[in-house]
Amino acid sequence: MSTRETRRVLADLGLPETCLLVLLGASGSGKSTVASLFPPASVLSADRLREVLTGDPGDQEASRTAWNQLDAQLDSRLRHQVPTVVDAVNSEQWVRLKFTAIAHHRGVPAIALIVDADLATALERNARRPANLRVPAEVVLAQHAELTAALPDLVTVDGFDAVHHARDLPVMTALVGAAARREERHPHLDVERVFGRELARAFTWHDERDAQGFRTGAFAVAGQELTVRWMDDAEPFHASFETPAASPCPDCEGTAWLPVHSANELSAALHSTSAYEPRCPDCF
């Protein structure tokens, strides 16, 4: 599924559907935002591999192992003709030469995609990053200078088959298209938006609606269930998930419901510490 979607995004961008796409840009230029167009499984990132290895994407002591793994995964993917995106600064020429050599050895075109936010913007974004992911300003300046100097030689010296600037490609069209396709593929996307991916994986909608006509579903794990319903009274912007309160309605003994807008509020309802008053649809 991820490979098919990656090919679709590449086609939307007007790029070969099987290629190595190498992002180039200084820290803070917006490379990871561009990379988010693609399924995570298709993107190789040293930050992500460092996080897998040590739990910290900024742990530079794990860099050598992370880069070795990235190179091995890249070679394996291209050997199977699987389109792949590399999300890294890639300001050093030897790194770029390594990537184009791997691609050409496997018969796959290597495309450079330049993400070149202006220097002031890159510096500002970098300064806002968490401390473990922030690089010194002088490093951002050096990266920007190196990449600017490398632009004329990306094809003739570094071996890229084509060079594109992200600003010149239909990235917004590709982004919206990818989001629309993801929405079609994931029936629990609304659940994921509110409660997060972990809970969405445990969620199933019920086939039938409740007595009030609202759609209901449940989070289920190890034989335990927690019910929620999508309460929509047709008023604009007036819709939310609800979950049963721990105690029934004191007036009619029917089910009382608590609004839940996040995993934290769902946890509070589960532990009877919700800040909301329960609402009984029969007595309301």
N, C-alpha and C positions, 0 to 999 in steps of 0.2 A: 504493500500500500504506500509506504513512504517513498519508494523508488518511483512509482507511477506519479505521485503528487509532485516529486522533485522535477520530473520530466515536464510536467504540465506547467510548473512555475517557470522553468527555463524557456519553454516555448512562449509563454506569455511575455517574457522579457526579450524575445527575439534571439535567443541563444541556442546553440546546439543542445539537443535533448540528452545526449551523452557527452559529458565533458568534465574536466576538472575546473572548477571556478575558484580562483584564488582572490580573496578580498585583500586590498591594499589600502592602508590608511593609518594615520597616526592614532595613538590612544585618544579616545574621546571623539573620533570623527564620525561615529555612527555605524561602524561595521556590523556590530552585533544586531542592530536594528534591521539592517539589510538582510543579515543571515536569518533573522526570524521569519522571513518570507518562506523559508524552506522547512520541511519537517526536521525536528531535532536529530533524528537518526541519520540524516544525510549531511550533517554539519560536523566537521572535525575541528575541535578547539582545544588548544593547550590548557586554557583556563579550566574547561570542563574536565579534562583528564586529570589535572592536578587536584581538582575537587574530589574526583573518584578515588584517587590514590590516598589523599591525606585529609579530606574533608574541608580543605581551604583552597579555593581557586587561585589565590595569590601566593601560595607557598612556593617560593622560588627554589627551595632545596629539592623539590620534586620535579623541576623543569626538565632535567635531562631524561628522566624516565618517561615523563609525559610526552616529550617530543619523539622519543624512540617509539613509543606506542602509536603516536599519531602517524609517523612515517610508515609503520608496519600496517596499520589499518588502511591508510591511503593506498598503499601498494596492493593490498588484498582486494579492496573495493574496485580499483581500476582494472585489476586482472580479470574481474568478473564484469567489466564494462558497466559498473554502477556509477551514476553521476554523483559527484561529491563536491562539497563546498568546504574550503578551508578558511576559517575565521581567525585571523591573526594580523599583527601589524605588518609583517613581511617586508620590513624596510631594508633588511640586509640581503645583498645580492646572492650570497651563497645559499640562502634559504630558498629564494626564488628559483635559482638554477636547479636545486635539488627537486623541487616540485615539478618543474617542467620536464626534467629528465625522467622522473617516475612516470609521468603521464605519457610521454612519447614512447617509452619502453613498452608501455601497455597499449599503445595505439589509440590513445585518447587525446583529443585536443585540449590544450591548456589555455584558459581564458583568464585574463587579468581584469578584475573589476575594481576600479578606483573609487573609493569613498572619500572624497576630499572636502570635508567641511572646512570653512576658513579657520585659520590658526587660532583666533580669539575664541571661537566657539568650542574648538577641541580642548583648549586649555581650561575653559570654564566647566565643561562637562567632566573633564578629568578631575578637577578640583572638588567636584561634588560627589565623587565616588567614595565608597567605603575605604577606610585606610588601607586594608589589605589588598585592594585592587588599584589604588591610586599610584601613579608613577610620578617622579619628580618633574617639575615643569621643564627643566632643561632637557630631560629625556624626550618629552613631547616635541620640543623645538628641534632636537636632533633627528627624530623620526621624520618630522615634516620636511626638513631639509634634505635628508637622504632620499625620500620618496620623490620629492620634486626633481632632484637631480637625476633620478633613475628613469623618469617618464620617457625620454626620447629613445632609450635603449631597451625597453621592455620586450620588443619583438626581435630586434636585430642581435642583441647580446644575450638577454635573459631567456629567449626561446619561446615566448608566448606566441600562440597562434593568432590571437586577437586581443585588443585592449579596448575596454569601454569605461566610460565614466557613468557612475550610477545616476547622476543627475540627468543624463541624456536618454535613459531607458524608461519604459513605462512602469516604474516600480509601484506607483500607487494603484494602477490597474491590477498588477499582479498581486499586491497585498490584499485588496478587496476581494479579488477572485479566490485567493487561497482561503480567506476567512469564510466566504460563502460556501465553498466546498466542504470545509471543516464542519460548518454548521449542519450541512446536509448529512454528513457521515456520522455525527455524534448526537443521538437523540437526547442525551443527558447534558447537553452543553449549558443549558440554563442552570441546572443543578451545580455543575462545575463552577460556573461564574460566581454563584452565591456561596457555596460551601467548600470549594476547592477540589482538586483532582482526586485526592485520596478517598474522600467520601463519595464522589461521583462514581468511582469504580465499584462501590458497594451498593449502588442505587438501582432500583427497578421500578418503573411505573406500573401501577395496577391496571388491569384491563378495563375495569368498571369505575365510574365516578361514585362519589359518596352521596348521601341522601340529599345534600344541598346542591348537587350537580357539579361539584368541584373535582378536579383531577387529583388523585392521590397516588402515592408511591411509598417506598420504604427503603431505608438503608438496612442491609442484612449482612451479618457476619456470625459464623459459628452458631447458627440457630437462633440468634437474637435479632430482633427487628426494632426499628424506630421509624414510625410513620410520619410523613409530612403530606401536606396538600397544598396545591397552588390555588390561592384564594384570589379570584379576580371578579370584582363586582361591576366591571365594565366602565368604571370611572377612569378617565385618563390618569396615568401615573399612580393609580391606587390599586396595586396588586402586590402580593408578597406570598412567601411560603409561611405556613403555620404548622405547628406540631401539637399534639395533645398535651394538655397540662397534666401534671402528676395526679391531681385530685379532680374528681368530677365537679360539675356545676353544683353549688350548694342548694340551688332552688329546685332544679328538676332532675338532678343526678345524671344528666346527659354529659356528653363529652364537651369539655371546655378547651379552647384552643389558644395557643400563644403565638404571636408573630415571631418569625426568626429570619433575620437578614444576613446571617453569617454563621460560620462554624462556631464562633465564640458564643453567639446567642443560642445556638442549638445546644451547646454544652451547658449553658446556664439553665435552659429549660429542662434538660435531663437531670440536673442537680437541684431543681426547684429553687434557683436563685435568679430567675428572670426578672428584669426590671419592668416587664409589662404585666398588666392585669389580664388574667384569662378572660376569654370572650366565649360565651355560649351562644351558638347560632339559634337555638330554640327560644332563648330568653332575651335575646338582643333586641 
